[in-house]
C-alpha cells in the first residue's frame, strides 16, 4: 500500500485490541471531506513508580520485572527524573502491552519495598495518547500514513496506518461536518417510562435542512427502532445531538433494542453498540454523541430546564410557535389515531429545537474540547473540575511534572470572598467595576500553587516568599505549576482577542476564535475553584484560602482609593465594585488601582437604575441598553413557582423602567384577581424540587416528597434524582399534606390563598416594600391603598414646589 502525507481534522480518539496488542483509533475527516480512520499501533500503556528517597532503584526495578505476566508482559522499566509537586524526584516508568493490565500491575507494584506511590495508572489509554502526543480534537493535522483501504469492519471511506506523529496545522477553517439531532417519545400511562415495559411510539430526526419522523402503528416498536437505525446509518453523521439523551434516550433505545432483537450498532464500527462512558455520556464509535442538556444546564437564568423552556428562552423556537404536549398525556395522543399527527409534530419540534440549540452550544464545546483534549462527547458531560484537570495534565506532561493520584477528601470550609452590605434603595447611574480575572491574576502575581506552598516545618528565606493576608507563604521561585498554566491561558486569550480585532465579526473564523477565547476564560477562572475542590488531584485548600484573602485585601484597598477620589461606593462583591458613575473620577480610579495595586480593572456595565434590598447578593437593575438584570431574587431561584418569577420581573420592570409604583400595585392586584378566578394556567403554579434521596429515606415529609408518594400510590413511578413538580391544593392540615403532583391536579383545586400569601405577595414585596407598599395595598384593601395614593400625591406636590 502507498505512503502519503494526509491533512486530517481530528474528531475523536479511542482504541481497540488487535492480535493481543492495543491500536489507537483516530476518527476524523480528511481534506477531501472523506470520513477516515487512522490506526496507530505504535503506542503502549505505562505508569510511574515514585521511589522513596535513598532507595536502590535497581533492586526495585528487578522486583517489578518479576511481576511480568505472559498476557501483557512488562516491556521495560526505565529510571526517569521527574518533578512531583515541584520537587525533583526519581521515578520508574513501567511500560506494558494491554491497557487493562496497568491497574493490575499498579496494585502489585505498590507492595514492593521502597515504593512510595504508583502514579498515572488511572489515566485512560486513549487520553494518555492525546496528552503524550499533544493532540487537540477539532484541529487540523498533517500526518504521514500508509493506506490500508476500505474495511468491512468500519463504516468509513478509507482506513490508514499512522507512520509518524501528527503535526498540528494552525487553521481557523472547519470542515463541513454532518450532524443530526433526535428525540424519542414513549408510551406510558403511569408516570416515569420503563424500557422493560413501555414501547417507543415515535422517533424524530432533524438535520440542517430537514426534519423526519416515524410514528408506531402498533405497540410494537420494532419498525420505529429499525427506522431510527437505518436513518442514522444512511445520514452517516459525525455529530449526533440529543437533549438529556445520556440519561434517557440512549439507555432507553438500547434496552428496547435488546428486547426486540435489533442490534443498535449505529456507529462507524460494525457490531459495536453505544456504551456508557466515564462521565455518564454515551460513546458511539466514530461519531460524537453530544447531550445538549449538558450545556443548557449552565444557563442559570432558566429555572426549569425543559427543552421547550431553553429553546424559548434562547429564541430558537418560541413556545407559541410549536406543539407542546404535557409528558403525562403523550400516550393519549398515540391512542387516538386522530391525534397522532399532533404527536408527530410535537416530536419533530423537539428534534428541531435540539438541533437549533446545538448550533448555539456546540461551537463553544468544540473549543473546550480543543483546549482540554477531552473529546466533545465527554467535555460537556464532565464537571468543570475535570475539564480543568485534563488541561492541567497536558501542562504537567509538558513541564515533566508527575500527576498526583485522586484522593477522596471531606469538604473543608475556609473564609471566602468579601461581600459588602449594599446601600439600600434605588440608585441612578451606577458603574460596575470588574477586576479582570482577579483570582487567576492573584495566583500569577503571588506564584500560588501546591508546589510553591511553604508547608509547616519547611525552612524558607523571608525574602524569597510571598506572604498572604491569611498567613500562608509561597516561594517566589520557581514558577508554580498553576502559574505556568494560567500564564499560557491568559496569553492565549490576549492573542486570540487581538486576532479577533482583525476579523469580520460575521465570518466563520471570528465565530470559532470568539468561542475559543470564551472557553479559555472558563478554564482560567475555574483554576481557583479547582484548588478547593475535594476531588482535585492538585487539591490545595491553603492555596484557595490565601487567594481569597488577597482578594479581600484588594477590594478593601480599592474601596479606600475610590472614597479618597470622592466616589460613592454602593456595593462590592468578590471581584466587583459598584460606584455612582462619574466618568472622570472612575477613569482616575482605574488608573490608580492599576498603578498602586498592580491589577487591571475595567467598567463591566453601567446601570441607568439599580435597586438594592438590605441583603447581599440581591439586586435588580436596568442597563443602558434597556435590559433588566436580576440577581438573587425569587425570579432566578428554582424553588418558586413561575407566577412568582413573572410577577417579580414585571414589578421590577414597572418600577425601574417606568418609575411607576402605582402601576406595579395595580398589576399585582390584577394577577391576584385572575388567580382567584382560575384564569392563571396551572403550569405557572408548579413548584419544582428534586428528590435527593429515595422516598423511604426521607424522615421529614416535605411537600415534594408527599407529592411524589401521592403519585406512586396512583401507579406512577418516581426515583431518586427525579424532578417533582407539585402544586398546593385546598384543604386543611400541613402544607405537605396539600401538595399534589401538578399533572394530577386541576386549577379548581388550587389553594389561591397559599399562592397569594406565599408566592405572589412575597415576590412583589421584595421590591415594593422599599417604597412603603404594604401587603394590604397589594391585596386591594381600600384604606391602605387610598392612604398610599394620597401620600404619593402629596410627595408629587412637594416635588413640584421644590
Secondary structure, 3 states (H helix, E strand, C coil): CCEEEEEEEEEEEEEEEECCEEEEEEEEEECCCCEEEEEECCCCCEEEEEECCCCCHHHHHHHHHCCCECCECCCEEEEEEEEECCEEEEEEEEECCCCCHHHHHHHHHCCCCCEEEEECCCCCHHHHHHHHCCCCCCCEEEEEEEEEECCCCECCCEEEEECCCCEEECCCCCCCCCEEEEEEEECCCCECCCCCCCCEEEEEEECCCCEEEEECCCCCCHHHHHHHHHHHHHHCCCEEEECCHHHHHHHHHHHHHHHHCCCCCCCCECCCCCEECCCCCEEECCEEEEECHHHHCCCCCCCCCCHHHHHHHCCCCCHHHCCCCCHHHHHHHHHCHHHHHHHHHHHHHHHHHHHHHHHHHHHHHHHHHHHHCCCHHHHCCCCHHHHHHHHHHHHHHHCCECCCCCCCCCCCCCCCCCECCCCCEEEEEEEEEEECCHHHHHHHHCCCCCCCECCCCCCCCHHHEEECCCCCEEECCCCCHHHHHHHHHHHHHHHHHHHHCCCCCCCHHHHHHHHHHHHHHHHHHHHHHHHCCCCCCCCCHHHHHHHHHHHHHHHHHHHHHHHHCCCCEEEEECCEEEEECCHHHHHHHHHHHHHHHCCCEEEEEEEEEEEECCCCCCEEEEECCCCEEEECCHHHCCCCCHHHHHHHHHHHHHHHCCCCHHHHHHHHHHHHHHHHCCCCCHHHHCEEEECCCCHHHCCCCCHHHHHHHHHHHCCCECCCCCEEEEEEECCCCCHHHHEEEHHHCCHHHECHHHHHHHHHHHHHHHHHHHHCCCHHHHHCCHHHHHHHHHHHHHHHHHHHHC
